[in-house]
Amino acid sequence: MKFLVAAEALHLSIIKPFISPHCDDYWATCVLHEMLLKAVRDVTGKEVPFIQRNTTGPVRQ
C-alpha cells in the first residue's frame, strides 16, 4: 500500500506542471510517466488504480 501511495504522489508531481509539448522536457516527463505506470503494473500485477480512463484515454487530474 505504501508503494501505491508513493507512486501516486510521483504521478501527480509528473503530470501537474504545465510544460509545452514543444519542449524536450515535456517528452522526458512523458517517458518518465510511462515508466512509472509500467513499474506499478509490474509490481502489483494490476492496472494502475490512480489512473482514470475513459474511451478516449487517460483522464488527467
C-alpha positions as CSV (number, residue, x, y, z in Angstrom):
1,M,0.0,0.0,0.0
2,K,2.9,2.4,0.8
3,F,4.2,1.7,-2.7
4,L,1.0,2.8,-4.3
5,V,0.7,5.9,-2.2
6,A,4.3,6.9,-3.2
7,A,3.7,6.1,-6.8
8,E,0.5,8.2,-6.9
9,A,2.4,11.1,-5.4
10,L,5.1,10.8,-8.0
11,H,2.4,10.5,-10.7
12,L,0.8,13.8,-9.6
13,S,4.2,15.6,-9.5
14,I,4.9,14.5,-13.1
15,I,1.5,15.5,-14.6
16,K,1.0,18.6,-12.6
17,P,3.4,21.1,-14.3
18,F,2.1,22.6,-17.5
19,I,5.0,22.2,-19.9
20,S,4.8,23.0,-23.5
21,P,4.5,19.9,-25.7
22,H,7.1,21.5,-28.0
23,C,9.7,21.4,-25.2
24,D,12.2,18.5,-24.7
25,D,11.3,18.4,-21.0
26,Y,7.7,17.6,-21.9
27,W,8.7,14.4,-23.8
28,A,11.1,13.5,-21.0
29,T,8.3,13.7,-18.5
30,C,6.1,11.5,-20.8
31,V,8.8,8.8,-20.8
32,L,9.2,9.1,-17.0
33,H,5.4,8.8,-16.5
34,E,5.2,5.7,-18.7
35,M,8.0,4.0,-16.8
36,L,6.2,4.8,-13.5
37,L,3.0,3.2,-14.8
38,K,4.9,0.2,-16.1
39,A,6.6,-0.2,-12.7
40,V,3.3,-0.1,-10.8
41,R,1.9,-2.7,-13.2
42,D,5.0,-4.9,-12.8
43,V,5.0,-4.7,-9.0
44,T,1.2,-5.1,-8.4
45,G,0.3,-7.2,-11.4
46,K,-2.7,-5.0,-11.9
47,E,-3.7,-1.8,-13.7
48,V,-2.7,1.4,-12.1
49,P,-5.6,2.3,-9.7
50,F,-5.0,6.1,-9.7
51,I,-5.2,6.5,-13.5
52,Q,-8.8,7.0,-14.5
53,R,-9.6,6.0,-18.1
54,N,-12.4,6.8,-20.4
55,T,-13.0,5.8,-24.0
56,T,-10.5,8.5,-25.2
57,G,-7.6,7.6,-22.9
58,P,-6.3,8.7,-19.5
59,V,-8.1,11.4,-17.6
60,R,-5.6,13.9,-16.2
61,Q,-6.3,15.0,-12.6
